[in-house]
Amino acid sequence: MLLDCAYGVENLIDRFTLSMLKLCMVKAKNKLLGKGILLFLIGTLLLLPACKYSNTKNMTIYNLPDADEVHIGVVYPVEIEDLDTYYHKGVELAVEHINSRGGVLGKNLRIIVRDDKDDGHVAMQIANTFFEQGITAVIGHHSTNISYFVKDLYEENKVIMLTPIATGTNLFERESNYIYRIIADNRELAASIAGYMAETGLSRIAIYFSNDVFGLDFSFVLEDEMSKRGIVVIDRVSSVTPASIDAIMDRWRAFGCDGIVLAATSPRIIEPAQLINMANPNLPIFGADTLQKHSFLNATKSFDDAVNVALYPIGKIAPDFLEAFISAYGHGPGIHAISGYAAVNLLADAMNATGSTGSEAIAGFLSNLKDYEAIVGTLTFNPKTREFDGYKLSVHSFAYYIKLLNYDAN
């Protein structure tokens, strides 16, 4: 697990210590006090590496830039994501593979990890720190809410923000040149789920959604994609509790409900899913990447054949990656590990192809991407939507998902 150093404290200590060290070096020759302070500050500097995370030699949470390396920023809520997904392992494996092939522009690639704690204001502070350090490309952020909050800051500073996790369609509501995504968005996820429902004869669906940017966006595009296929949304609810479940299920039975979609994130969807399954074990439950987390998988083990998710059939489109991941970690990846791996490789390929780490060169490469073979599909940039087309998605039960990926949610 990544060390959660207090963001900003290490920089404050570092700057203060270096400033005082310079002052004391002048005075230390003649004054005992100056010598004492000098020794104290040297000791403080020696302790600073304790704030340095190095899960491998190529990932660090505290960094002093090294000219012999190429740096890419990675920002996400470290504790939340590392406990609930294998995202960091996908990023880590990508760096190892890239460096084993010669790195980026002949130098080793190092990932600079920052913890935004899923807080918009912290995310903005981190973005500004990246700008000050001269980092030109950042992989992040974790959620649609945070990504939407900070995307204009990256655009204004002409720094690439490539999100491998945030799926909200509103990220590209305004024209941008430096904001990209390498994961299927809510529209594509909804289309995949609605298409599967239509093929299997489901026609009357209820939606549980969260009252946040992600939940509202996903539920809206779900309704749109279902209506295109003649599927009726019979109810929308934002709260399912032990006190309300009986009334909700009575209403759904009266309306002929034959499926439920969860448009929210874990862990808030755990209790609703459990209550719905206890009330009607035969009612199929659907969701997107937000369901594919350890907490939700563990909580739904007893009915994993009733939960269906949109996923990348990675064993078919990228068997070498699946084999390498299992070999490295003893288990298969989840969707966030897959997209994290894809994001690091895409930026490294952009830098190597253009011969530059500059954001304008990277943006030019990404905006002209065509038939790019990634582990999530064969991607081509669509200038109208500013999204990549070509993701390969399919819908399967959790039971199949766990077997397909050799997934171990522990």
C-alpha positions in Angstrom: 0.0 0.0 0.0 1.3 3.4 -0.9 2.6 5.6 1.9 0.2 8.5 2.5 2.6 11.3 3.2 0.9 14.5 4.3 0.6 16.4 1.0 2.3 19.8 1.1 4.0 19.2 4.4 7.0 17.6 2.8 7.4 20.5 0.4 7.0 23.0 3.2 9.7 21.3 5.3 11.9 20.8 2.3 11.8 24.5 1.3 12.2 25.8 4.8 15.0 23.4 5.6 17.0 24.2 2.5 16.6 28.0 3.1 17.7 27.7 6.7 20.6 25.4 5.7 22.0 28.1 3.3 21.8 30.7 6.1 23.4 28.5 8.7 26.2 27.4 6.4 27.3 31.1 6.4 27.1 31.4 10.2 28.1 27.9 11.3 31.9 28.5 11.1 31.9 31.1 13.8 28.8 30.5 16.0 28.0 27.5 18.1 24.3 28.1 17.7 24.6 28.2 13.9 26.5 24.9 14.1 23.7 23.4 16.2 21.0 24.5 13.9 23.0 23.2 11.0 23.3 19.8 12.5 19.6 19.7 13.3 18.6 20.7 9.7 21.0 18.2 8.2 19.3 15.6 10.3 15.9 16.8 9.1 17.0 16.4 5.5 18.2 12.9 6.2 14.7 12.0 7.6 12.8 13.4 4.6 13.3 10.1 2.6 11.0 8.5 5.1 8.2 10.3 3.2 9.4 8.7 0.0 7.4 5.8 -1.3 9.0 3.3 -3.6 6.9 0.2 -4.2 9.2 -0.3 -7.1 12.2 1.7 -8.1 10.0 3.5 -10.7 7.1 4.7 -8.5 7.4 7.3 -5.9 5.1 9.6 -3.9 7.7 12.1 -3.0 10.1 13.2 -5.7 13.0 15.5 -6.4 13.2 15.7 -10.2 16.0 13.8 -11.9 17.1 14.9 -15.3 18.1 11.3 -16.2 14.4 10.2 -16.0 11.2 11.0 -17.7 8.4 11.8 -15.3 4.6 11.3 -15.6 2.3 12.3 -12.8 -0.3 9.9 -11.5 -2.9 11.3 -9.1 -5.8 9.5 -7.4 -7.1 8.8 -3.9 -4.3 6.4 -2.9 -5.8 4.7 0.2 -9.3 4.3 -1.3 -8.2 3.0 -4.6 -5.3 0.7 -3.4 -7.6 -1.0 -0.9 -10.5 -1.5 -3.4 -8.8 -2.1 -6.8 -5.6 -3.2 -8.4 -5.2 0.1 -10.3 -1.7 0.8 -8.9 -0.5 -2.6 -10.0 -1.6 -2.0 -13.5 0.3 1.3 -13.5 3.4 -0.3 -11.9 3.4 -3.2 -14.4 3.2 -0.8 -17.3 6.3 1.1 -16.1 8.3 -2.1 -15.6 7.4 -3.3 -19.1 8.2 0.1 -20.7 11.6 0.4 -19.0 12.4 -3.2 -19.9 12.0 -2.1 -23.6 14.3 0.8 -23.3 12.1 3.4 -21.5 11.0 6.7 -22.9 13.4 8.6 -25.2 16.2 6.4 -24.0 15.6 7.2 -20.3 13.8 5.4 -17.5 10.2 6.3 -16.9 9.3 7.2 -13.4 5.7 7.7 -12.2 5.2 10.5 -9.6 2.2 9.4 -7.5 0.2 12.0 -5.6 -2.8 11.4 -3.3 -5.7 13.8 -3.9 -7.9 12.0 -1.3 -10.8 12.4 -3.7 -11.0 16.0 -2.6 -11.3 18.7 -5.3 -9.3 21.4 -3.5 -6.4 18.9 -2.8 -6.5 17.9 -6.4 -6.1 21.5 -7.5 -3.1 21.9 -5.2 -1.5 18.8 -6.6 -2.1 20.0 -10.2 -0.4 23.3 -9.4 2.6 21.4 -7.9 2.9 19.3 -11.1 2.9 22.5 -13.2 5.6 24.0 -11.0 7.7 20.8 -11.4 7.4 21.0 -15.2 5.5 17.7 -15.5 3.7 17.8 -18.9 1.4 14.8 -18.7 -0.7 13.5 -15.8 -2.8 10.4 -15.5 -5.8 11.2 -13.4 -8.1 11.8 -11.8 -10.1 9.0 -10.1 -13.7 10.1 -10.1 -15.9 12.0 -12.6 -16.6 14.5 -9.8 -12.9 15.4 -9.2 -11.9 15.2 -12.9 -14.7 17.6 -13.8 -13.6 19.9 -11.0 -9.9 20.3 -12.1 -10.0 19.7 -15.9 -10.1 23.4 -16.8 -7.0 24.0 -14.7 -5.0 21.5 -16.8 -6.4 23.0 -20.0 -5.4 26.5 -19.0 -1.9 25.4 -18.1 -1.6 23.3 -21.2 -0.8 20.1 -19.4 -2.2 16.7 -20.5 -4.8 15.2 -18.2 -5.5 11.6 -19.3 -8.1 9.9 -17.1 -8.2 6.1 -17.1 -11.1 5.9 -14.6 -13.6 8.9 -14.8 -16.4 7.9 -17.2 -18.7 11.0 -17.0 -19.8 12.3 -20.4 -19.7 15.9 -19.1 -15.8 15.9 -19.2 -16.0 17.0 -22.8 -18.9 19.4 -22.8 -16.5 22.2 -23.7 -13.8 22.1 -26.4 -10.4 21.2 -25.0 -7.0 20.3 -26.4 -5.3 18.7 -23.4 -8.0 16.6 -21.7 -8.3 12.9 -22.8 -9.7 9.7 -21.5 -8.7 6.0 -22.0 -11.8 4.2 -20.7 -15.2 3.8 -22.2 -17.4 6.6 -21.1 -20.9 6.3 -19.5 -22.5 6.5 -22.9 -20.7 3.5 -24.2 -21.1 1.6 -20.9 -24.9 2.3 -21.0 -25.1 1.3 -24.6 -23.4 -2.0 -23.9 -25.7 -2.7 -21.0 -28.9 -1.7 -22.8 -27.8 -3.7 -25.9 -27.4 -6.8 -23.7 -30.8 -6.3 -22.1 -32.5 -6.0 -25.5 -30.8 -9.1 -26.7 -31.8 -11.1 -23.7 -35.4 -9.9 -23.7 -35.4 -7.5 -20.7 -37.8 -4.6 -21.3 -38.8 -3.0 -18.0 -36.0 -1.6 -16.0 -35.5 0.3 -12.7 -32.5 2.5 -12.0 -30.9 3.2 -8.6 -28.7 6.3 -8.8 -26.6 8.5 -6.6 -27.2 12.2 -6.4 -23.8 13.2 -7.7 -22.1 14.0 -11.0 -21.5 10.4 -11.9 -24.9 9.0 -10.8 -26.9 11.7 -12.5 -24.9 11.5 -15.7 -24.9 7.6 -15.9 -28.7 7.4 -15.1 -29.5 9.9 -17.8 -27.6 8.2 -20.6 -28.9 4.8 -19.4 -32.5 6.1 -20.0 -31.5 7.4 -23.4 -29.8 4.3 -24.6 -32.7 2.1 -23.3 -35.3 4.2 -25.0 -33.5 3.7 -28.3 -33.9 0.0 -27.9 -37.6 0.0 -26.8 -36.7 -0.6 -23.1 -39.0 1.2 -20.6 -37.5 2.7 -17.4 -40.3 2.0 -14.9 -38.7 3.7 -11.9 -35.8 5.8 -10.6 -34.8 5.7 -7.0 -31.9 7.4 -5.1 -32.4 5.6 -1.8 -32.9 1.9 -1.0 -32.9 1.2 2.8 -34.2 -1.6 5.0 -37.2 0.6 5.8 -38.0 1.3 2.2 -37.2 -1.9 0.4 -40.6 -3.6 0.8 -42.5 -0.7 -0.7 -39.9 -0.3 -3.5 -40.2 -4.0 -4.4 -44.0 -3.9 -4.3 -43.9 -1.0 -6.7 -41.5 -2.8 -9.0 -43.5 -6.0 -9.1 -46.6 -4.0 -9.9 -44.8 -2.3 -12.8 -43.4 -5.6 -14.1 -39.8 -4.8 -13.4 -37.4 -7.4 -14.9 -34.0 -5.8 -14.1 -32.2 -3.1 -12.1 -29.2 -1.0 -13.0 -27.0 0.5 -10.3 -25.8 4.0 -11.3 -23.7 4.7 -8.3 -20.2 3.9 -6.9 -19.0 1.4 -4.3 -19.4 1.3 -1.3 -22.7 3.1 -1.3 -24.2 0.6 -3.7 -23.4 -2.4 -1.5 -26.4 -2.2 0.8 -29.0 -1.5 -2.0 -27.6 -4.5 -4.0 -27.9 -6.8 -1.0 -31.4 -5.6 -0.1 -32.6 -6.0 -3.7 -31.2 -9.5 -4.0 -32.6 -10.6 -0.7 -36.1 -9.3 -1.7 -35.9 -10.9 -5.2 -33.0 -13.2 -5.9 -34.2 -13.7 -9.5 -34.0 -10.0 -10.4 -30.8 -9.4 -12.5 -28.6 -6.5 -11.3 -26.5 -4.5 -13.8 -23.7 -2.0 -13.5 -20.5 -0.6 -15.0 -16.9 -0.2 -13.8 -18.0 1.2 -10.5 -19.1 -2.3 -9.4 -15.7 -3.8 -10.1 -14.2 -3.2 -6.8 -13.1 -5.5 -4.0 -15.6 -4.2 -1.6 -18.6 -4.8 -3.9 -17.3 -8.2 -5.1 -16.8 -9.5 -1.6 -20.2 -8.2 -0.5 -22.0 -9.9 -3.4 -20.1 -13.3 -3.5 -23.3 -15.1 -2.5 -25.1 -13.9 -5.6 -22.4 -13.1 -8.1 -24.2 -14.9 -10.8 -27.1 -12.3 -10.5 -24.8 -9.3 -10.9 -23.8 -8.4 -14.4 -21.1 -5.9 -15.5 -19.8 -4.3 -18.7 -16.2 -5.3 -19.0 -13.2 -5.7 -21.4 -12.9 -9.3 -22.5 -9.2 -9.0 -21.8 -8.4 -12.7 -22.1 -9.4 -12.4 -25.8 -8.0 -9.0 -26.8 -4.8 -9.0 -24.7 -3.9 -12.5 -23.5 -0.2 -11.6 -23.0 -1.1 -8.8 -20.6 -3.4 -11.1 -18.6 -0.7 -13.7 -18.4 2.0 -11.2 -17.3 -0.3 -9.7 -14.7 -1.1 -13.1 -13.2 2.6 -14.0 -13.3 3.6 -10.8 -11.5 0.9 -10.7 -8.8 -0.7 -14.2 -8.5 -4.1 -13.0 -9.6 -5.9 -11.3 -12.5 -6.5 -7.5 -13.0 -9.7 -5.5 -12.6 -10.9 -2.9 -15.0 -9.0 -0.1 -13.3 -5.7 -2.0 -13.5 -6.4 -2.6 -17.2 -7.1 1.1 -17.9 -4.2 2.2 -15.7 -1.8 0.0 -17.7 -3.2 1.3 -21.0 -2.9 4.9 -19.9 0.8 4.7 -19.0 1.6 2.9 -22.3 -0.3 5.4 -24.4 1.6 8.4 -23.0 5.0 6.6 -23.3 4.2 5.7 -26.9 3.2 9.3 -27.6 6.5 10.6 -26.2 8.6 8.0 -28.1 6.7 8.5 -31.4 7.0 12.3 -31.3 10.5 12.4 -29.7 9.2 14.9 -27.2 7.8 15.1 -23.6 6.1 18.4 -24.5 2.4 18.6 -23.9 1.7 20.1 -27.3 3.5 17.2 -29.1 1.7 14.6 -26.9 -1.7 16.3 -27.6 -0.9 16.3 -31.3 -0.2 12.5 -31.2 -3.4 11.7 -29.2 -5.6 13.9 -31.4 -4.4 12.1 -34.5 -4.5 8.6 -33.0 -5.7 6.0 -35.5 -6.0 2.2 -35.2 -3.8 2.2 -32.0 -3.6 -1.2 -30.5 -4.3 -1.0 -26.8 -5.3 -3.6 -24.3 -8.8 -2.1 -24.2 -9.4 -2.2 -27.9 -8.2 -0.7 -31.2 -8.5 3.0 -30.6 -9.0 5.9 -33.0 -9.5 9.5 -31.9 -12.9 11.0 -32.8 -12.5 14.8 -33.3 -16.3 15.4 -32.9 -16.6 13.8 -29.5 -12.9 14.2 -28.5 -13.0 10.6 -27.3 -11.3 7.5 -28.5 -13.5 5.1 -30.4 -12.9 1.3 -30.6 -13.3 0.1 -27.0 -14.3 -3.6 -26.9 -16.9 -4.2 -24.2 -19.1 -7.1 -23.3 -21.6 -7.8 -20.5 -21.1 -10.8 -18.2 -22.0 -12.0 -14.7 -19.6 -11.4 -11.8 -19.2 -15.2 -11.6 -17.9 -15.2 -15.2 -15.8 -12.1 -14.6 -14.0 -13.6 -11.7 -13.3 -16.8 -13.6 -12.3 -14.9 -16.8 -9.7 -12.7 -15.1 -8.7 -15.1 -12.3 -9.7 -12.3 -10.1 -9.2 -12.4 -6.4 -10.9 -9.6 -4.5 -8.6 -9.7 -1.4 
